[in-house]
Amino acid sequence: MREKEKLFMNGFISKMTGRLALLVGILGILAFVSLILFFVGLFQNIRSLSFMGSINDTINALASVLSVVLASVLHPALRRLMPRLSLVLLIGVWAGAIAVTFGSWLIQTGRSDVELSSYYFFFGNGLIGIWLWVLNRMARQQAVWPRNLTHLGLIASVFMMLGLLGLYGILLGLDGNDYS
């Protein structure tokens, strides 16, 4: 095995990388559950579940920040394989996490309705999705992760990248029920 591949594998199969990835995944599941509970409360008029919207926004922000940590940990491994593109990808993940966190802040402070904050959430996750797509492509090429795992990562990243369409709503400042 070439030296470059060994260094790549060490970054991708470390325990810390696995734990961070698992934590991001768990937070994603918790965000999904909290969002479902929020909507159940909203549509069934259960006021005691209304706080789940705020919980969801907090979890989303935390998951995006941990995605930055994961991308930063994996950056040296990606940099060895993609010296020019890796920094751009890392900056994209940072920008994505900032967008998600900003969107959460907008809704929690009442500075926007759900519409605009959602555009920030979707766009930020779209930027993170670009990094995830490249990461899984590299992991697949180097055969450091199971093929089914990289396949799932590629599918998830494509869905995340659809969020890049949220840039349209951000640039136009669309907010409120009229645009939904």
Secondary structure, 3 states (H helix, E strand, C coil): CCHHHHHHHHHHCCHHHHHHHHHHHHHHHHHHHHHHHHHHHHHCCCHHHCCHHHHHHHHHHHHHHHHHHHHHHHHHHHHHHCCCHHHHHHHHHHHHHHHHHHHHHHHHCCCCCHHHHHHHHHHHHHHHHHHHHHHHHHHHHHCCCCHHHHHHHHHHHHHHHHHHHHHHHHHHCCCCHHHC
